[in-house]
């Protein structure tokens, strides 16, 4: 189960990271940022789920190692 929570944490962080350019683009066009808000909600839910599923949670210092571990599959 830890492997999946690691993957969910990395995907949630990526979705949250990509939501901000979408929000800026929507605001610059004068459109409501509906897709960006949905992405922020989904990414936030993924991060909360992964953090609550792992005993002790995740720390900010271990995120780079976590991303590399998920990408390389080690």
C-alpha positions as a Markdown table, in Angstrom:
| # | Residue | x | y | z |
|---|---|---|---|---|
| 1 | Unk | 0.0 | 0.0 | 0.0 |
| 2 | Unk | 2.9 | 2.3 | 0.6 |
| 3 | Unk | 3.9 | 2.3 | -3.1 |
| 4 | Unk | 0.4 | 3.5 | -4.1 |
| 5 | Unk | 0.4 | 6.2 | -1.5 |
| 6 | Unk | 3.8 | 7.4 | -2.7 |
| 7 | Unk | 2.4 | 7.5 | -6.2 |
| 8 | Unk | -0.7 | 9.3 | -5.1 |
| 9 | Unk | 1.3 | 11.9 | -3.3 |
| 10 | Unk | 3.6 | 12.6 | -6.3 |
| 11 | Unk | 0.6 | 12.8 | -8.7 |
| 12 | Unk | -1.3 | 15.1 | -6.3 |
| 13 | Unk | 1.7 | 17.4 | -6.1 |
| 14 | Unk | 2.0 | 17.4 | -9.8 |
| 15 | Unk | -1.6 | 18.2 | -10.4 |
| 16 | Unk | -1.5 | 21.0 | -7.8 |
| 17 | Unk | 1.7 | 22.3 | -9.4 |
| 18 | Unk | 0.1 | 22.4 | -12.9 |
| 19 | Unk | -3.1 | 24.0 | -11.6 |
| 20 | Unk | -1.5 | 27.4 | -11.0 |
| 21 | Unk | -0.5 | 28.2 | -14.6 |
| 22 | Unk | -4.0 | 27.2 | -15.6 |
| 23 | Unk | -5.4 | 29.6 | -13.0 |
| 24 | Unk | -3.2 | 32.4 | -14.2 |
| 25 | Unk | -4.2 | 31.7 | -17.8 |
| 26 | Unk | -7.9 | 31.8 | -17.0 |
| 27 | Unk | -7.6 | 35.0 | -15.1 |
| 28 | Unk | -5.6 | 36.7 | -17.9 |
| 29 | Unk | -8.4 | 35.7 | -20.4 |
| 30 | Unk | -11.0 | 37.0 | -18.0 |
| 31 | Unk | -12.6 | 33.6 | -17.7 |
| 32 | Unk | -13.6 | 31.9 | -14.5 |
| 33 | Unk | -10.9 | 29.4 | -13.5 |
| 34 | Unk | -13.2 | 26.4 | -13.2 |
| 35 | Unk | -10.7 | 23.8 | -14.5 |
| 36 | Unk | -8.0 | 25.2 | -12.3 |
| 37 | Unk | -10.1 | 25.1 | -9.2 |
| 38 | Unk | -11.1 | 21.5 | -10.0 |
| 39 | Unk | -7.4 | 20.6 | -10.3 |
| 40 | Unk | -6.6 | 22.3 | -7.1 |
| 41 | Unk | -9.4 | 20.4 | -5.3 |
| 42 | Unk | -8.3 | 17.1 | -6.8 |
| 43 | Unk | -4.6 | 17.6 | -6.1 |
| 44 | Unk | -5.3 | 18.7 | -2.6 |
| 45 | Unk | -7.5 | 15.7 | -1.9 |
| 46 | Unk | -4.8 | 13.4 | -3.3 |
| 47 | Unk | -2.2 | 14.9 | -1.0 |
| 48 | Unk | -4.4 | 14.8 | 2.1 |
| 49 | Unk | -5.3 | 11.2 | 1.4 |
| 50 | Unk | -1.7 | 10.1 | 0.9 |
| 51 | Unk | -0.5 | 12.0 | 3.9 |
| 52 | Unk | -3.2 | 10.5 | 6.1 |
| 53 | Unk | -2.7 | 7.0 | 4.8 |
| 54 | Unk | 1.0 | 6.9 | 5.7 |
| 55 | Unk | 1.9 | 6.5 | 9.4 |
| 56 | Unk | 3.7 | 9.7 | 10.3 |
| 57 | Unk | 2.8 | 11.4 | 7.1 |
| 58 | Unk | 5.3 | 13.0 | 4.6 |
| 59 | Unk | 7.8 | 15.8 | 5.3 |
| 60 | Unk | 8.8 | 18.4 | 2.9 |
| 61 | Unk | 12.4 | 17.3 | 3.2 |
| 62 | Unk | 11.7 | 13.8 | 1.8 |
| 63 | Unk | 9.7 | 15.0 | -1.3 |
| 64 | Unk | 12.7 | 15.0 | -3.7 |
| 65 | Unk | 13.7 | 11.4 | -2.7 |
| 66 | Unk | 10.0 | 10.4 | -2.9 |
| 67 | Unk | 9.7 | 11.8 | -6.5 |
| 68 | Unk | 12.9 | 10.0 | -7.6 |
| 69 | Unk | 11.8 | 6.8 | -6.0 |
| 70 | Unk | 8.4 | 6.9 | -7.7 |
| 71 | Unk | 9.9 | 7.8 | -11.1 |
| 72 | Unk | 12.7 | 5.2 | -11.0 |
| 73 | Unk | 10.5 | 2.5 | -9.4 |
| 74 | Unk | 13.2 | 1.8 | -6.7 |
